[in-house]
Amino acid sequence: MTLKIKDLSVSYGDFEVLKNISFELTDGQLIGLVAPNGTGKTTLFNAVMRFIPVKSGKITIDDKEYTASDKDVLALHKQITFFPDQGDLFENFSGREHIEMYAEIWDGRETEVDAIIERLEMAGYVDRKVQEYSLGMRQRLCFAMMVAADTPIMFMDEVMNGLDPENVSLVSDVLIELRAADKIVIIASHLLDNLDEYADKVFFLKDKELHRINDLNEERPFFYKIICTEDQYARLADKGLVTENTILLSNNVLCIPISDLTKEEDQRLFSALRQMALQSIEIAPMGTSEYYSHLYGLRIHSFNRGSEADEEI
């Protein structure tokens, strides 16, 4: 199966929210979608689902275009499920009843409801009414409903919200199983490091556009990733040890691309770094959280970094 979005634009009156969004996905892919709050992630989901009008653009699945006609929208919703909002759960229904309902509506995994409950470790509470559920239990129920619907394409908005680390790991594992079952899954999430553990690609929305795509399955460039103070960064720059493509993140992480360095420059830089009382030095590709900080100019850690005193180079 192939989902293709071509030049999709969305406006509310004169206010443009998304502009010329285009991408193509084939089955068996997990896609992370990231951006600060209020910059279009949920709007993109709603536009593709035809929940809201689009200004322009095409939505096609396997070369069939889905317009805003009632017939097309009904057919589209048989192909795609959207992560349920916890506010839409029925308080007097049990979790099991919700899962069975989704499996029945979408002609999904009706005979596998018990297996889904067991896989998501919900047996201890699934037959209780939803009004007794915690935030995390409700979130796991919403995820189980998606799994039970078993549509070929799934949109998940903040699927990890309210989950403790153990259940984040559990849901991540099930997402990987969905990819193995040839699903196309797009996950909007603020757990950026978690996306690096399972996503095939990460889409970055910025300035109303699909600004960057990181393909995590391709070979990625390596960086010296250094936690430093601004003074340490300035002294490295003064000595010509910072390259043109160096990135200084807002949380005092300096990323110097190794591919920019000659062998001699690499040796000089490494020698200089060894003489500094740096908090941390790592050689690795930049992760999603680091690109996020770079693209949006946002601090992604609440603690002070690189505040240690250092020796002269």
N, C-alpha and C positions, 0 to 999 in steps of 0.2 A: 504493500500500500504506500502511496505517496501523497503527502499533504503539501500543497503549494499555495503560498500567499504571495500575491503580486501587487506591488504599489498600493498597499492598503493605507488609507488616510481617514482620520476621524476628527471631526470638529464639533464643538458645541457652540452654535451660533458663529461668531467671528473668532472664537478661541480654538486654535488648532491644538489637538492633543497628540496625535500620531501623524507622521508624514512619510508616505512612500515606503512602508515596511514591506520587505520582500525576503522570503526564505523558502527553502524546499527541504522537506524531511521525508525519509523513507522509514519503513518499519524496522523495529529493533533499535530505537534510539531514545536515550534519556537526555533531555535538554534543560539546562538551568537558565532561568530568566531572572536577571538582577537589575536593580535600579533603586534609587531612594524612593521612599513613599511618595505617592502623588504624581509620579512621572509616567504613568501609562501602562504598567504591567497588567492590572486587572482590566483596564480598558481594552487592551489587546485581546485578552481572552473573550471579553464580552462581544467584541467586534467580530471575531472569527466565528463565535457561536451564533451570530446574528441576533443577539439580545438587544443591541443598540444599532441605530443606522450608521452606515459608513458613508463618508463623503465620496470616496472612489476606491477602486481596487477590486481584485478578484480573489475568490476563495475556491480552490478546486481540490478534489480528492480523486485520485486515479483518473485525472483529466476530465472529470465531470465538474462543471462549475455550479456552485450553490449560491443562488441569488437570495433576495429577501422575500421571495414569494412564500406563502404558507406551505405549499407543497415541498419546496426545497428546504425550508427550515426544519420541517418535520423529518425529512430524510437525513438532513445533516445531524440532527440530534440522535439519530440511531447509530451514527458513526463516532460521535464525540460525547463524553461525559465531562461535566464541570464539577469540581470539588464542592460538595454541599456546604452551605453555610450552617454553622451550628444553630443559628436562630431558626432554621427551617426544620429542625428535628421536632418530632412529635413527643411531647413530654410524657404522655401516658402510654406510649408504645415502648416495647422492649427493644433492646439493640438487635436481637435476632429478627424481630419483625421488620425493622428497617432494612437489614441486609437482605432478607427474603424479598422485600418489596422491590429493591433495586434489581435483584437478579431476575425477577419476574417481568418488570417493566421493560428491561433491555434485552430480554431473552438471553440472559447471561448464565451464570454458573449456579443454577437452581439446585442441582444435585450435589453441589460442593460447599454449601453454606457451612456445614459442620467443619469441613476441612479448613475453610477460611478463618473461622472462629478459633480453631486450634492453632493455626499458623500465626495468627496475630495475638495469641495468648489472652483471649477475651472470655474464656469459658467461665471464669469466676464471677463475672458480673453481667454477661450478655443477656440473660433472661430477666434482669431487673429493669424497671422502668427508667427511661432516660432522665427523668427528673432527679434521680439519685446519683447521676454520673458527675464526676469531676471534669474539669476542662480537658485534661489529657485523655480521659476515657471517651469523652465525646469526640475528640479529634481522631482517635483510633477507630471509632465507629464510622465516622465519615470516610476514612480511608478504606475500611472494610467494605463499605457500600460501593465505592468505586471499583474495588477488586471484583466484587460480585457482579457488577454490571457488565464487566468484561468487554467493553467497547474497544475497537482497535486504536482509538486516539483518546488520550486522557489529558485534561488540563487540571493542574493541582496548584492552588493558590495558598501558599504558606501551610503546606501539609504538615510541617514539623511543629507548628505553633502549639505551645502548651505541653509538649512531650518532654519527658526527662531523658537524660543521655542514653539510658538503656533502650528506651522505645524509639529514640531517634535512630539508633543502630538497627533495631528490628525493622522499622519502616524502610530504612535504606536498603536492607537486604531484600525486602519484598519488591522494592522498586527494581532492583537488579533482576529479580525473577520475572517481572513484567517485561523487561527488555528482552530477556531470553525467550519469552512467549511472543516476540515480534510486535509488541505495542510501541506506539509513538507516545511518549509522555513528556509534557513540558511542565516543569516545576518552578514556580516563582517562589523564591526563598531568600531570607536574610541570613541563613546559616551558611555562610560563604565557604568556609573550609569543608563543611559537609558535602557541598556540591562537588568538590574536587575528588571526593572518594568514589563517586559513582557516575557522574555526568559524562556524556560523550562530548558535548559542546556546552559552552556558556555564552548566552546572548546578553549583551549590555545595551540597554536603552539609554540614550542621552540626547538631549535637544530634540526630542520628538522622533528621533530616528533610531534604527538599529545601528548603533555606532561601532560596535566591535563584536566579533565572534572568536572566542578561544576554542580551538579544537584540541581537546585534552587527549585525543588518541594519536595526534601527530607529535613528532619530535619537537620539543620546545627549547628555546635558547636558555642557556644557564647564566646566572648572575651571581656576583658576590652580593650577598644580602647582609648588610651590616647595620646593627643598631648603634647609632652614634648621636652625639650632640650636634647642634648647629655649628659650634666652634670646631669640632673635629672635622665636620664636612668642609668647612671653609679652609682649614689648613691642608686637607687633601687636595682641594681645588687649587690653592695657591701653589702647590708643588706640581701641578699638572698631572695629577693622578686620577682625575675625574674625567671621563670621556664625554663626548657630545650627547650621547644617548642615555646618560646616567639619569636615573629617576630618584628624586628625594621625596619620599612619602610624608604625609602630614603627621604620621606617628613616629618620625625620626628613624625610619628605615631607609637606608641608602642602598639602591640597587644599581650595580655597575655591570653592564653586559660584558661577559668574558670574551665574546666574539669580537669586541671592539679593540682588544688589547693584543699587541705583539708579545712575543715571548719575553722580551726584555721589559716591557711595560708591566706585564703580569708579575714578573719577579720583583720589580721595584714596588708595585702596589702591595704585594703580599708582605714584603719586608717592612714596609711602613706600617701596615696594619698590625703586625706582630709587636711593634713598639708602642702601640696605643692600648690603653686599658679599656678596651671595648667590651660592652656587655655581651655581644654575640656576633659571630661571623658564620655564615652558612653559604654553601655553594649549591644552588638549586634553581629550578625555574621559578618565575613569579607565579603565585597562586591567585585564585579568584579574589580573595580578600585584598591582596596587594594591588591588583589592577583596579578594583573597586575604589580603593583609597586614591589611587593615581587619577582615575578618570573623573571622579566627583569631588576631589579635593576635600575629603572628609576624614576626620579622625576616627579610626575604627577600634581604638583601645582607650580605656578610661584611665589607665595608669601612666605615669611618667616613664619614658623610656630613654636610655642613653644619658642618664644624669650622673653617672659615675665620673669621678675625676680621672683624668688621663695624663699620661706622660707625653712629653714632647716627641715629635717625630725625629 
